[in-house]
Amino acid sequence: MKILITGINGQVGHALMRELTDHELIGLTRQDCDLTNSDQIKQVIDQHQPDLIINPAAYTKVDQAEEEPELAFQINRDAPKVMAEKACEYHIPFIHFSTDYVFDGEKEEAYVEDDPTHPLGVYGKSKCAGEEAIQEVGGLNYIFRTSWVYSNISHNFFLTMKKLSQERYELKVVADQIGVPTSNQFIAEQMKTIIPQLHDNNTGAYHLVSDGSCSWHEFAKQIIGQTNPQFNLENLHAITTDEFPSKTKRPKNSVLNNAKIKQTFNLEYNHWQGELEKVIHEA
Ligand SMILES: NC(=O)c1ccc[n+]([C@@H]2O[C@H](COP(=O)([O-])OP(=O)(O)OC[C@H]3O[C@@H](n4cnc5c(N)ncnc54)[C@H](OP(=O)(O)O)[C@@H]3O)[C@@H](O)[C@H]2O)c1
């Protein structure tokens, strides 16, 4: 299968390029295809004539999005819409990634796919608008919502905690936001199993996260405990969201229920802690 993948220098794009090697891959960087340029997106798809388009590229700077809403909407809503339209034109599937931030985090239990969306900030609104735009286009569309993505590349919570634990004696991490840490490699491995099963009877939205859940503080404890034995975990302090001011309000409960994806695609999952160990050993 000829697969066109955007954002290959990002966490998920990078892992997909590494994992989907049974296929003919056309990996696109920002230089190859700027997602703010609709004509270029169309041109690149026409040029390569792929059998499948995967779009992990996105505007992912949650706080900065508050200052650049137009850019965030161009990349997260308008670009995927163009890709979905092109996929429709060629009768090929389109895989798009979205986020737990389409929800407001007020629900008590884990979110299922059909729960009403209510994003809190510009980033979440732009991703939510992207989902809606794709769904309006129709066709063989798949939206995989994931959360708390980390890896050994780029900028993410895992690398930040590893670094800060080397530099500081004491750390404070938010303990009243919960979610599911999900590695880029886990996402890519699941996509490898899912792609051969894409069929016009299983299009739609899915929650693609590991099993289990935790707070940022618990995640930090596991990361530091396993990567930096010199750091005294008694100096890793749990704080509340109010004690860690940021430009954007984050959902308190970001936990996504992954039952639908497991059942539809017959997937066996691993607890997030097992996935974390894999990422640590891969470094
Ligand atoms: N990171 C998370 O915690 C998280 C959580 C939930 C959902 N998600 C979703 O999961 C997907 C993958 O996220 P990720 O963590 O892999 O993101 P990432 O590491 O931030 O990578 C995003 C990629 O998009 C590219 N990009 C940004 N603007 C572009 C433009 N104008 N033209 C072309 N490419 C552009 C970036 O290119 P450069 O390398 O040139 O900057 C980068 O390679 C996204 O849909 C994201 O919304 C992420």
The ligand as a Tripos MOL2 file, in Angstrom:
@<TRIPOS>MOLECULE
LIG
   48    52     1     0     0
SMALL
NO_CHARGES

@<TRIPOS>ATOM
      1 N1          1.4260   15.7080   21.9190 N.am      1 LIG1
      2 C1          0.3810   15.3490   22.6660 C.2       1 LIG1
      3 O1          0.4570   15.2410   23.8950 O.2       1 LIG1
      4 C2         -0.9330   15.0060   22.0000 C.ar      1 LIG1
      5 C3         -2.0320   14.6970   22.8300 C.ar      1 LIG1
      6 C4         -3.2440   14.3700   22.2380 C.ar      1 LIG1
      7 C5         -3.3680   14.3650   20.8630 C.ar      1 LIG1
      8 N2         -2.2910   14.7040   20.0800 N.ar      1 LIG1
      9 C6         -2.4860   14.7060   18.6170 C.3       1 LIG1
     10 O2         -1.6860   13.6670   18.0720 O.3       1 LIG1
     11 C7         -1.1900   14.0670   16.7930 C.3       1 LIG1
     12 C8          0.3150   13.9110   16.7690 C.3       1 LIG1
     13 O3          0.8950   14.7310   17.7790 O.3       1 LIG1
     14 P1          2.4670   14.8040   18.0130 P.3       1 LIG1
     15 O4          2.6780   14.8170   19.4740 O.co2     1 LIG1
     16 O5          3.1390   13.8000   17.1530 O.co2     1 LIG1
     17 O6          2.7450   16.2710   17.4600 O.3       1 LIG1
     18 P2          4.1810   17.0000   17.2790 P.3       1 LIG1
     19 O7          5.2610   16.1530   17.8140 O.co2     1 LIG1
     20 O8          3.9910   18.3860   17.7910 O.co2     1 LIG1
     21 O9          4.3240   17.0270   15.7030 O.3       1 LIG1
     22 C9          3.5000   17.8080   14.9030 C.3       1 LIG1
     23 C10         4.0990   17.8630   13.5170 C.3       1 LIG1
     24 O10         3.2660   18.7210   12.7380 O.3       1 LIG1
     25 C11         4.1040   19.4840   11.9140 C.3       1 LIG1
     26 N3          3.5130   20.7340   11.5000 N.ar      1 LIG1
     27 C12         3.1010   21.7590   12.2850 C.ar      1 LIG1
     28 N4          2.7030   22.7780   11.5290 N.ar      1 LIG1
     29 C13         2.8490   22.3910   10.2410 C.ar      1 LIG1
     30 C14         2.6300   23.0150    8.9930 C.ar      1 LIG1
     31 N5          2.1540   24.2740    8.8890 N.pl3     1 LIG1
     32 N6          2.9030   22.3280    7.8730 N.ar      1 LIG1
     33 C15         3.4000   21.0760    7.9350 C.ar      1 LIG1
     34 N7          3.6550   20.4280    9.0750 N.ar      1 LIG1
     35 C16         3.3820   21.0910   10.2220 C.ar      1 LIG1
     36 C17         5.3430   19.7640   12.7580 C.3       1 LIG1
     37 O11         6.3880   20.1120   11.9020 O.3       1 LIG1
     38 P3          7.8130   20.6830   12.4550 P.3       1 LIG1
     39 O12         8.5140   19.4490   12.9560 O.co2     1 LIG1
     40 O13         8.4220   21.2920   11.2720 O.co2     1 LIG1
     41 O14         7.4550   21.6540   13.5390 O.co2     1 LIG1
     42 C18         5.5230   18.4360   13.4820 C.3       1 LIG1
     43 O15         6.3510   17.5720   12.7470 O.3       1 LIG1
     44 C19        -1.6970   15.5000   16.5710 C.3       1 LIG1
     45 O16        -2.8800   15.4490   15.8400 O.3       1 LIG1
     46 C20        -2.0010   15.9970   17.9750 C.3       1 LIG1
     47 O17        -3.0040   16.9930   17.9590 O.3       1 LIG1
     48 C21        -1.0820   15.0040   20.6280 C.ar      1 LIG1
@<TRIPOS>BOND
     1     1     2 1
     2     2     3 2
     3     2     4 1
     4     4     5 ar
     5     4    48 ar
     6     5     6 ar
     7     6     7 ar
     8     7     8 ar
     9     8     9 1
    10     8    48 ar
    11     9    10 1
    12     9    46 1
    13    10    11 1
    14    11    12 1
    15    11    44 1
    16    12    13 1
    17    13    14 1
    18    14    15 2
    19    14    16 1
    20    14    17 1
    21    17    18 1
    22    18    19 2
    23    18    20 1
    24    18    21 1
    25    21    22 1
    26    22    23 1
    27    23    24 1
    28    23    42 1
    29    24    25 1
    30    25    26 1
    31    25    36 1
    32    26    27 ar
    33    26    35 ar
    34    27    28 ar
    35    28    29 ar
    36    29    30 ar
    37    29    35 ar
    38    30    31 1
    39    30    32 ar
    40    32    33 ar
    41    33    34 ar
    42    34    35 ar
    43    36    37 1
    44    36    42 1
    45    37    38 1
    46    38    39 2
    47    38    40 1
    48    38    41 1
    49    42    43 1
    50    44    45 1
    51    44    46 1
    52    46    47 1
@<TRIPOS>SUBSTRUCTURE
     1 LIG1         1 GROUP 0 **** ****
